[in-house]
Amino acid sequence: MTESNSGAPKSYAIIAMDDADSIRASTSETDSIRIKLLGGSELRCKEFGLNGETVTVKLGTASRIEVRWDQIESITFAQ
C-alpha cells in the first residue's frame, strides 16, 4: 500500500492478463446485492463479507475484491 500526495492510502493490485476475463462485476438479475461506490460505479453480487475496515465482495465463483468502507456510498438488497 502506498500513500498519495493527499495522505490518503491507496491500494493497488497486479492482475495477470489470463485472469482479467474472469474478474468482472456481475450483471445477473439473480445477484440481488448492489454496492454503489463513490464516483458512480456499482458492483452486483450474491454475497459479501465484513472485514473491519473493508468489505469483501464475491464476484463469481472464484473472484473476490476488497472495498474500503469509505469508498462505499450505499448497499441495497433487491428482491
C-alpha positions in Angstrom: 0.0 0.0 0.0 1.3 3.5 -0.8 0.2 7.0 0.1 -0.7 9.6 -2.4 0.2 13.3 -2.0 -3.0 14.0 -0.2 -2.1 11.5 2.5 -5.0 9.1 1.8 -3.9 5.5 1.4 -4.4 3.9 -2.0 -4.4 0.2 -2.8 -3.1 -1.4 -6.0 -3.4 -4.9 -7.4 -1.5 -6.6 -10.2 -3.6 -8.9 -12.3 -2.3 -11.3 -14.9 -3.8 -10.9 -18.4 -5.0 -14.5 -18.3 -7.1 -13.7 -15.2 -8.6 -10.4 -16.4 -11.6 -12.0 -18.3 -12.8 -13.7 -15.1 -12.8 -10.6 -13.0 -15.8 -8.5 -13.7 -18.9 -7.2 -12.0 -21.9 -9.4 -12.4 -24.9 -8.2 -14.3 -27.1 -11.2 -13.5 -30.6 -10.4 -12.2 -30.1 -13.2 -9.6 -27.3 -11.1 -7.9 -29.6 -9.2 -5.5 -27.0 -7.2 -3.6 -25.9 -3.9 -5.1 -23.0 -2.0 -3.8 -22.8 1.6 -5.1 -19.3 3.1 -4.9 -18.4 6.8 -4.7 -17.9 8.1 -8.2 -20.9 6.2 -9.6 -19.6 2.6 -10.1 -21.8 -0.3 -9.0 -21.0 -3.9 -8.0 -23.6 -6.6 -8.0 -23.2 -9.8 -6.1 -24.9 -12.5 -4.2 -22.6 -12.5 -1.2 -20.2 -10.2 0.7 -18.2 -10.3 3.9 -17.4 -7.6 6.5 -13.7 -7.4 7.5 -13.1 -4.5 9.8 -12.3 -1.6 7.5 -13.1 -3.4 4.3 -16.0 -5.2 2.6 -15.0 -8.4 0.6 -17.3 -8.7 -2.4 -17.6 -12.1 -4.1 -17.8 -11.7 -7.8 -18.5 -15.1 -9.5 -17.3 -18.4 -8.1 -13.6 -17.6 -7.5 -13.2 -13.9 -7.7 -13.2 -11.6 -4.7 -12.3 -7.9 -4.3 -11.9 -5.8 -1.2 -13.5 -2.4 -1.0 -12.8 0.1 1.8 -15.9 1.3 3.7 -15.0 5.0 2.9 -15.4 4.2 -0.8 -19.0 2.8 -0.5 -21.9 5.1 -1.0 -24.7 2.5 -0.3 -25.5 -1.2 -0.1 -29.0 -2.3 -1.2 -30.7 -5.6 -1.2 -33.2 -6.2 -4.1 -35.9 -8.8 -4.0 
